Amino acid sequence: MGAGRETAGPGRVAVVGGGVAGIAAVKALIEAGVEVFGLERAGELGGLWRLSDDTAAYEGLRLNTSKPRTEFSDHPMPPEWPDYPSRAQLLAYVQEYAERFGVPEHYRMRTELVAARRTGEGWLLALDGPDGPYEEAVAHLVVANGHNHTPRLPEPPYPGTFAGTSSHAHAYREPAEFAGRRVLVVGTGNSAMDIATELAGRASEVLISARRGVWVLPKRLLGRPTDQWNGALAAVLPWRLRQRVSQAMLRLAGRGGKGPALPPSPEGVLQDHPTLSDTVPALVAAGRIGVRTGIERFEGRRVRFTDGREDEVDHVLWCTGYRATVPFLDPELVPDPARLPLYRHVFPLDEPALSFVGLMQSTGSALPVVEAQGRLLAAHLSGRLRRPHRDRMLAAVTSELHAARDRWGTKRPHMRIDVDRYLRQVARDLAERRGTASSLAVERRGTASSLAGRRVIVTGAAGTFGRALGDRFTALGARVVGLDLVADETAPVPVVGCDLTDPESVTKGVEEAVRLLGGGVDVLVNNAGRGGPAPAELRPSEEVHTQLRLNLLGAWEVTAAALPHLERARGRVVFVASRMALLPLPLAAAYGVSKRALAAYADTLRLEVGTHVGVTTVYPSMVRSPIHDSTREAGLSLDGVSRPEPLEGVVSAVVSAVTARRAPRDVATTSRGRAEMALARHAPALTDRIVRRTVASRLAAGAFAKAPLAEGLRRRHGRDG
């Protein structure tokens, strides 16, 4: 058996593959507390983005999806990178992602899964590692080996015999080896276009054989990366209507020109797999790349095409795709992975100890998809999300397959995913909860994957809200540093002393917080605030000025200082406002006005930076805390006007806003709060009448009888004495 390891205990999981799918799966399982190890036969992680004989990568390879549509949700790409990063950049990005979340130490490198045999308890794995072959048992097997490593050639082969040389795109590395040769590139996918472009500068002649028409899209459309248009439309339009809009935009962009061109696709732009290229259409129009129809037969070095044309070529480069294979599984269990019915493209219907991550063909980047699949898998294996009944899974798979055939026809319908629709579906799945008694424990498991390793600044960290936020973020795996007027060694997180109303102090405080967090910030929670009595009818006192400076300008100062870091991290800003920002109450004008101004600042900030930083405003009601003590001491307590709510619910609302896939705009912390906010926005006159009646009843009960600041209010209501 060689260098064996201990037999796995119950629940242990093995993930096969060290590419983006395997890395995403291992990361999610680690964060869910599942015992896991990964297997990778190469010496480094990165999968097909590694430049190696066993991958399809070549030096000039670039992404065909833009940065925002490619990156993992919790690890943004550097802002200085181009819209479509290179192979080398993506490899560095994926490896940095793995390092950041502690994935490599869970992998066994240079270890190949030779065979996996199903047992009553799980799987017995036959492995071949650096020290030789051995066996190991696991409870669950995750297949994340990718499907771009087994080249696919035309079957049956074209008639005749070709006397020149041929190769598959899998073996292509650089154009120099084809210098001075006549090359026929077969295929119209992204690899075919990229390779043809490189060859046009080296080969003596380059031809593209297009068996069918193809959509060739520009990488930028109307001033922004093309795939971002479809992503924006996907949130609001079904695909058929989206297709009409997309094709209208392409006509508006006016790509057509004079001269030769690739044949157009008979399908709609969203019913095919479009190719992105800014160079091939121009090279074809200029005659530097020739376009031919499908191959009919070979005759020596001559190639006859289906339209009767013939050309002599030296080399045929097959850009004809790959076969999905799982050589380590019994063919009776998985005869053809590309036709395997999988619930959510992850779970086999009849094999609960087996899962797949990355076995799909997406309309966009694979990275967000495998990230979602990893989280779905982790939720299932950690017990947070139950596997549905087989009948329900079969119904979902059948419905998806019918929709895929309706849209894409017979072109790998089992593997097809509309990336935007799929991500929304998985988000809904992950939002499900089992019962309410353990809601906090469920939240801790569900948000850990979003918060683990995140760098958080909380203002007002030494106060009631700040301490609770620091506790919760830390418990969920985030690194937290607080800002408060005085450094507090008793707080649950490090607190940097900082006067939020002093710009110089804010600059130094944020710099120190960033240093303590390791050089960056992912989340800023503007929680610091001050309340107190301040009737609107009186001239603004020093208390009014203090509240305005802290509640509004202090949050503004901190946000501006942290924003460069947040933008680099594609981070989040949360402003803790108040229900009084929408539902003003008398005798506390400074607090209500400052919080309403804070919400207006958040709205304006969202318009300016919302493409790169998520901005959310949370509106709690009254929470029993020292912020209300000065109001009570002045005899102006509004306890009977505004209903208190639990502190825990407000903290949960902030955490939910930070961990949501898309930053919500406004968040009420209770159902009553949502009703109050809706009433204040849509029926302000009615809201005023309700508040006035409530205050009048409080006055009648003598609530403010001994409060000098309420003298004018009592007099106008006939209650002065």
N, C-alpha and C positions, 0 to 999 in steps of 0.2 A: 504493500500500500504506500510505501514511501513516507514522506513527511505529512503525516495525518494531523488533524485537529480534532478537538472534542466534538462529539455529536451535539447538534444544536438542541437547545431546550425548546419548550412550547413557545410558539409565536415568533420564532426567529425567521427573518426574511432575507432572501438573497436576490440581488438585482444584477441582471446580466447586461453588461454594456457600460462603457465609460464616456459616452457621448452626451449631448445635451439632455436626452431623455433619461439616461441613467443617473446623471448628476442631479437633475430636478427631482427624480423619484427618491434618491437617497437623502437629499436635503430635507424633503418634506417628511420622510419617515423619521429622520433624526429629530426634527422639531416636534413631531407628534409623540416622541418617547418610545418609538418602536425599535426593537433590537434589529439591526440591519447591517449587512456587509455587501459591497459591490465587487463585481468580477470584471476585469478588463485585461484582455490578452496583450495589449500594447504596454509600453513603458511609461506612458503619460496619458492624462485625461484629455478629452477634446473631440474624440470621435472623428467624423469625416472632415473636420476642419484642420486636422493634423496633415502636414505635408509628408506623406509616407507612401511606400509601395502598396500598402494595404488599404489606402483610402482613395477617394475620387477627387481629392483636392489638387489644385494646381496653383502656381504662384500668382497668376493674374486673377484668380477667382474673387468676385465681389458679391455682396449680398444683393438680392433683388427685392428686398423689403427694407423700408426705411427704419431709422433708429427707434422712433417711438412705437412703431408697429412690430419691432423685433425684440426689444429688451425685456428682461424679467421685471416684474412689477416692483421688486424690492432692491433692484440693483441697476440704476440708470447708467446708460452709456455716457462717456465724457462729452460735454457740449461742443468741444472743439473738433470732434470727429466729423467726417463728412456725412451727408444724409444716408449714403449707402456704404457702410464700412467694408474694408477688405477682409480677405480670409485671415491674414495674420492678426488683424485687429480683433476679429470675432474670436479667434482662438485664445488670444490674451484675455479677452473679456470673460469668456466661459471659464477659463482656468482661475481667473481672479475671483469670479463668483463662487466657484467651488472652495477656494481657499478661505474666503471671507466667512463662509458658513460651516467650516470644519468638515467638508466632505472627503478630502483625500485620505484622511486617517481611517476612514471606514472602507477603503478600497484595497483589494488585493491585486496588485499590478502584475503583469506578465503571467496571468493565470487564466486559463481557458476552460470553459465549461464544455466538456467532451460529450456528455450525455446526462439527461435527467430522467430518472425513473420514478414513477408515481408509487408511493407507498400508502399504507393506511393512515399514517400520521402526517404525511406531507410529501416530501421529495427526497430521494437519495441522489446526490450530485456526484458525478465522476469528473474530477478536476485534474488539470495538469498545470502545476505551478513551477516556480524556479527550482524547487527541490525535488521535482518529480511528481508522478501521479498520486492522488489520494482521493478518498471519498468523504462526503460530509452530508449530514441530514439537515433539512430545514423544513419549516412548517408551510412556507409560502414562497413561490417563485415568481419574480417579476421579470418579464421579457422586455428589455429596452435596448436591444442590439441594433436597432436601425434597420433600414431596408434599402440602403444605397451601397451595398458591398458585393452583390452578385449581379454582374452585367447581364443585360438581356439583349440578345441578338434576334433578328427576324426569324420567325418560324412559320412555315418551313423556309429554308434558305432560298434566296432568289435563284432562278435557273441559271445554268452556265457556270463557267469557271473564271475567276478573276486572277489574272497573272501578276498583278501588282501586290502591294502589301496592304494590310488592313489592321486596325486596332479599335478598341472601344475607348470612349471618352474616359473611362476609369483609369486608363494607363497614360492619359495625356498629362504632361508636366509643363512644357514650354514650347514656343513656336520655332525655336532655332533648329530643332531636329527635322523640320519640314522645309527648310530653306531650299529654294529652287525647285521644289516639287509641285506637281499638280494634285491638289487635294480635293476630294469630294466629301463634304460634311453631310451626313444623313441625319435629318431631324431638324426640328424648329423650336426646341425648348431653349431655356435660358443658357444652358451649357453650350448648346450648338451655336447660339448667337455670340456668346463671349469668345468661344474658341475661333469661330470664323473671323471675328474682328481681329484677334491676335495674329491669325495666319495671314490676313490680308497684307500685312506689312513684311512678311517673310517668304511665303510660298510664291511660286511663279504664277499660279492660278488657283483661285478658290471658288468652288461651286457648292451651293446648298441644295440638297434634294428635299423638296417639300411634298410629301405624299398627300397632304391636305392643307387647307388654308390655315392661317394663324393670325391672331391679334398681336401686333407688336406695338406696345405702349411706350410712350416716352417716360423717362424716370421722373421728370417734373412736369406737372400739368397746371397751367394757370397760376404759376408762382409757388407751388408747393409739391412735395413728393406725391406721385400719383396715387400710391396705395392709401394715403391719408384721406383722400376724397371718399373712397369707398368705405373706409372705416367710419368716417363721420356720418355718411348716409345710412350705414347699416343699423345705427341706433334707432332710426325712425321710419325706415322704409322696407317693405318686403323686397326680396331679391329681384323679382320681375320688374317692379317699378324702378328699383335702383339701377337695373341694367339699362333701362331707357334713359335715365338721367345721365349715367356714365357715358353712354354712346353719344348722347347729345353734346356732352362736354368735350368728347374727343373730336367731334365734327367742328365744334366751336374753336378748338385749338388749331385746327387746320393742318394736320400732319401730311396730308396728301400733297404730292408734287409731280413734276414731270419726270419721265424716264421710267426704267424698269422698276418693279416693286414685287415684294413677296405677295403670294395670292391671299386674298382676304378669307377669313373663316366664315363658313356658312352658319355657324352658331353665334349666339349672342356673346358679348364680352365676358359675362359672368357664367356662361355655360361651357366655357373652354378653360384651358390653363394658359392665360395670356403670358406673353414674353415681354420683358422690359429691356429695351435697348435704344440708346440714343445714336448708336453708330451704324448698325447694320442697314437700316433703311437708306441712310445717306450713301453708304458704300455700294449698296445695290443700285441706287439711282445713278451713281457715278460710274458704274460698270466695273468696279473693283471686286465685287462679289457677284457671281452669276447665279441665277435662280433656275432650278430645273424641277420637273415634276417627279413623281415616284419612280423607283427603279423597276424596269421590266425584266432585264436579264444582263448577265455579264458575258462578254466575248473577248477573252484575253485581257488586254488593258482597256478595252472599250466598254463603255456602259451605255446600254440602250434604255431610254426612259419611256414612260407610258405614253407620251405624246409623239413618239417616233424619233425624237432627237437623239443623237449619239455624241459622246465625248470620250476622249482618251484621258485617263487619269493614272497617277502613280500610286496613290494611296487613298483608301476609303476609311474614313473615320466615323465609326458608328456612335452617334449620340442618341441612342434608342432606349435609354432608361435602364431600370434595374428590376430584379425580381425580389420579392419579399421572401426570405427564407429563415427558418429556425432549425438548423441541422441537428441541434442537440435534443429536440423533442421527437417523440414517436410520431411518424407520419399518420398513423391511425388516429392519433389525438388531434393533430393539426395538419390535415392534408395539404392545405393551401392557405397560408396566413392572409393573403390578399382577399380571400373570400370567407374569412372567419367572422361569424356574427358576434359582435361584442357590444354589451350594454355600455353606453357612453364611450365606446371605443376603448374600453379598459377591461371590462369583466366578461369572461366567457359565460355562457348561459348555464353550462352543466359542469363547470370545474371551479369550485370555490377556492381552491388552493393555488390558482394560477391567475395572473393579471398581465396586461400589456400596457406599456407606455410608449407612445411615439409611433404606433402602427397605424398611420393615417396619412392622408394626402390633403393638406390644408390649402385654403384659398389665400393664406398669408403665411407669416413666419411660423415655424414649428415651436419656437421658444415659449411664447405665451400659452400655447396648447399643452405642451408637456408640463409646464409649471402647473396649470390647472389640473391635469391628469394626476400629477404627483400629489397634489393636495387632496383630490378626491380619493385616491388610493389610501393615503395616510388617514383620512377621516374614517374610511372603512376598516382598515386594519387596527386602528386604535380603539375601535368600538363606538366612535361618535356618530357614525352614519351606517345604518343597517343596509345590508344587501337586499334589494327588493325581491319580492316573490318572482319566481321564474316567469309566470304568465305576464306579469307587468313588464319584466325586462324584454320578453319576446315581443310584446306589443310595441314597445318603444323602438326596438331594433327594426321590426317590420315597417313601422311608419317612417323611420329615417331612411331605410333602404328604398322605399317607394319614392320618397321625396328626392333622394339622390339620383335615382334613375330618371325621374321626371326632368331633373335639371341637367345632369351630366351624361345621361344615356348609359351605355355599357362600359364606360371607361372607369374601371375600378370603383364601382358604386359603394362597396362595403367600406372602403377606406376614406371616402370623401367627407370632408368637414368644411362647413362654412365657418370660418374662424370666429367671427363676431357672434353669430348665433350660438355656437358651441360654448363660448366663454360665458355668455349670459346664462345658458342652461346650467352649466356647472356651478356658477355662482348661486343660482337658486337652490341647487342640490345642497350646497354647503351651508346655506342659510337655515336648513331644517334643523330642528332641535328635538330631543327626546325628553319630554316632560318639562316642568318648570321648577321643581324643587331644587335641582342642581344646576340652575342657570349660570351661576358664577363659575362653577367647575367647567361647564361646557364652554363658556366664553374663554376661559384660560386655555383650553385645548385648541379651540377654534381660531383664536387670534395669535397664538404663539408663533405660527409660521409667518405671520405678517410683522410681528414686532421683535422677534429674536434678532439681536444684534443691531437693532435700529438705535440711532443716536438722537436723544430727545432733550430739549431745553424746556423747562417749565418755569414761568415767572410766578412770583408770589409763592415760592416753594415752601416757605416756612409756615404758611397759614393753613387753615382747615382744608380748603380745596387742594392746595399745593401738596400737602403731606399725603393726602389720599391719592392724588394722581401719581406722585412719586412711588408710593407703595405698589399701586396697580401696574404701572408700566414696568417697574423692576421685576415684579412677580411674573410678568409675561415675557421676560427675557430681554427687555430693552436696557440700554445704558442711559442713565438719566443724570443730568446736572441741573440744579435749580439756581435761579436768580432771586434775591430778596434784598431788602434794604440792609439787613445785617446778616452776616454769615452765621449759619446755625449748625453746630456740630451734632445736635440731637436729632436733626431731621433724618428721614430714611435714605436720603440721597445727598451727595455733596452739594452744598449751597454756597454760591459765590456772592459776597457782599456787593451790592450794586444799587445805586439810586437811579431808578428808572426815569426820573424827571430831569436828570443831568446827562446831556449828550456825551460828555467825555467819560463819565462813569459807565454809561451803557456800552460805549465802544470797548473799554477795557474789560468790562464784565463779560460781554459776548466773546471777546477774544480768549479770555481765560476758560470759559465754558467749552469753547471749541477745542482748545488745547486738551482739556480734561477728557473730552470725548474722542480724542484721537485724530483731530484734524478736520472734522466735518459735522454737519447737522442734517438729520433726516426729518425731524419734526420739531416745530415750535408751538408750544401751547401758551398763549397769552392769557394767563389766569389772574395776574395781579389786579387788584381793584380796591376801591375804598368807597364806603357809603357813609351817610350821615344826614342829619336834618338840614334842609335847605329849601325853604318856601320860595316859590317862583316870584311872588309879589314883592319880596324884599330885594334890596340891592345886593349884588353878589359879594358874599363874605370871603374871608381867606379860605374857609372850608370849601366853598364853591370852586375857587381857583385850584385848590389842592386836588379835588376830585377830578376836575377836567384835565389837569396836568398828568395825573397818574393813570386814570382810566382810559383816556384817549391818547394823549401825546406820549405817555410812557410805552404803550403798546406799539405805537407808530415808530418810536425810536428803536425799540428792540427788533421789530420786524425788519426795518430798513438795514440794521446792522447785520442781521442773520441772513438776509435774502440772498446774497451771493452764494453762500454755502447751500442754502435750500434749493436754489436753482440748479446748481451742479448735481445735487442728489435727486432732483425731481421729487422734492419733498412735499410736506404738508404744513400749513399754518392753521391753527384752530384758535379762534377768538371766543373766549367765554364772556358773553354779553349778559343780558338779563331779559326776562319777560317784560320788564319795565321799559325796555327799548321800544316795544310795540304797544304796550298797555300802560301808559304813564299813570302814576299815582301822585296825588298832591302831597306837599310837604317834603318831598324827596327829589326836587327838580334837578339838582346837580347830578345825582346818580342816574336818573332816567335820561337826561339830556346827553350825558357823556357816553352812556351805553348805546343810545341811538346813533350818536356820532361814530362810535366804534363800529357799529354794524354798517354804516355808510362807508367808512374807510375800508372795511373788508370787501364790500361790493365793488368799490373802485379798484382796489388792489387786484381782485379777481379778474377784472377786465384787462388789466395791464400785464399780469404775470400768470394768468390761469392756464396758458398753454404749457407751462413748465412747472408750476407749483400749485398744488391743490389748496383752496381756501374755503374754510368752513366757519360758520358762526353758530355757536351753541347757545340756546336761550333757556337757562334754568329759571325756575320760579324762586321762592324764598327757601333757603336752607338755613337751619339754625346754626349760626356761627358768630364769632366776635364782630363781624362786619356790621351787625345790626345793633350791637350794644349801645353805641352812642345815640342811636335813634330812640331806643327804649329809655335811656337815661334822660332824654329831653322830653319824655312823655308823649312821643309821636309814633309809638309802635303801631304798625299796620298789620299786626298778626291776624286780625279778624277780617282783613281785606284780601290779603294774598295768602293762599293756603301753603303751608310748608311742605317740602318733599324730601325724601331720603337723600343723603349725600351720595350713597352708593349708586343710585340711579343716574345722577349727574356725571359721575366718574365713568360709568358704563357708556353713557352717550358720547363722551369725549373719546373714549377708546374706540367705539364703533366708527366714529367719524374718521379717526386716524387710520383704521385698518380696512375701511371700505375700499373696494377696487377703484372706484372713482369717488373723489372727494364730494360729499353732499354739500349743497349750498347752505341750507339752514336746517338746524336740528333742534326740535323741541324735546325736552327730556321726559315728558309724560303725555298721556293721551289728553288730559285736561289742558296741558300746555298747548298742544296742537290745536285744540278747539279755540282757546283764547287767542292764539296767533292768527288763526283764520278769521275770527270775528273782528279782531283789531284791524286787519288788512282790508277786509271786504265790507265791513259795516262799521266804520269808525264812529259815526254819529250814535248808533245804537250802543256801541261800547262806552262812549262818554256818558250816556244816560245811566247805564248800569253802574259805572264807577261812582258817579255823583250820588245815586241812591244809596249805594253801600256806605259811602263816606258820611252821608247825612244820617243814616241809622247809627253809625258809630258815634257821631257827635251827640245824637239824642241819648245814647247810652252813657254819655259822659266820658268817652274814651280820651279826649284831649283837654279835659277841664283844667288841668294844672300845667299846661304847656304854653309858655309865653309866645313861642313862635307860631302857635295856632290861633292867636287872638283874632286876627283878621278873618279867618275861616269861621270861628265861632260867632263873631259879630254878624257876619253876612247870613248866617243860618239862624240868627236869633238865639244864640246859646251863650252869650257873654255874661255870665253871672247867674 
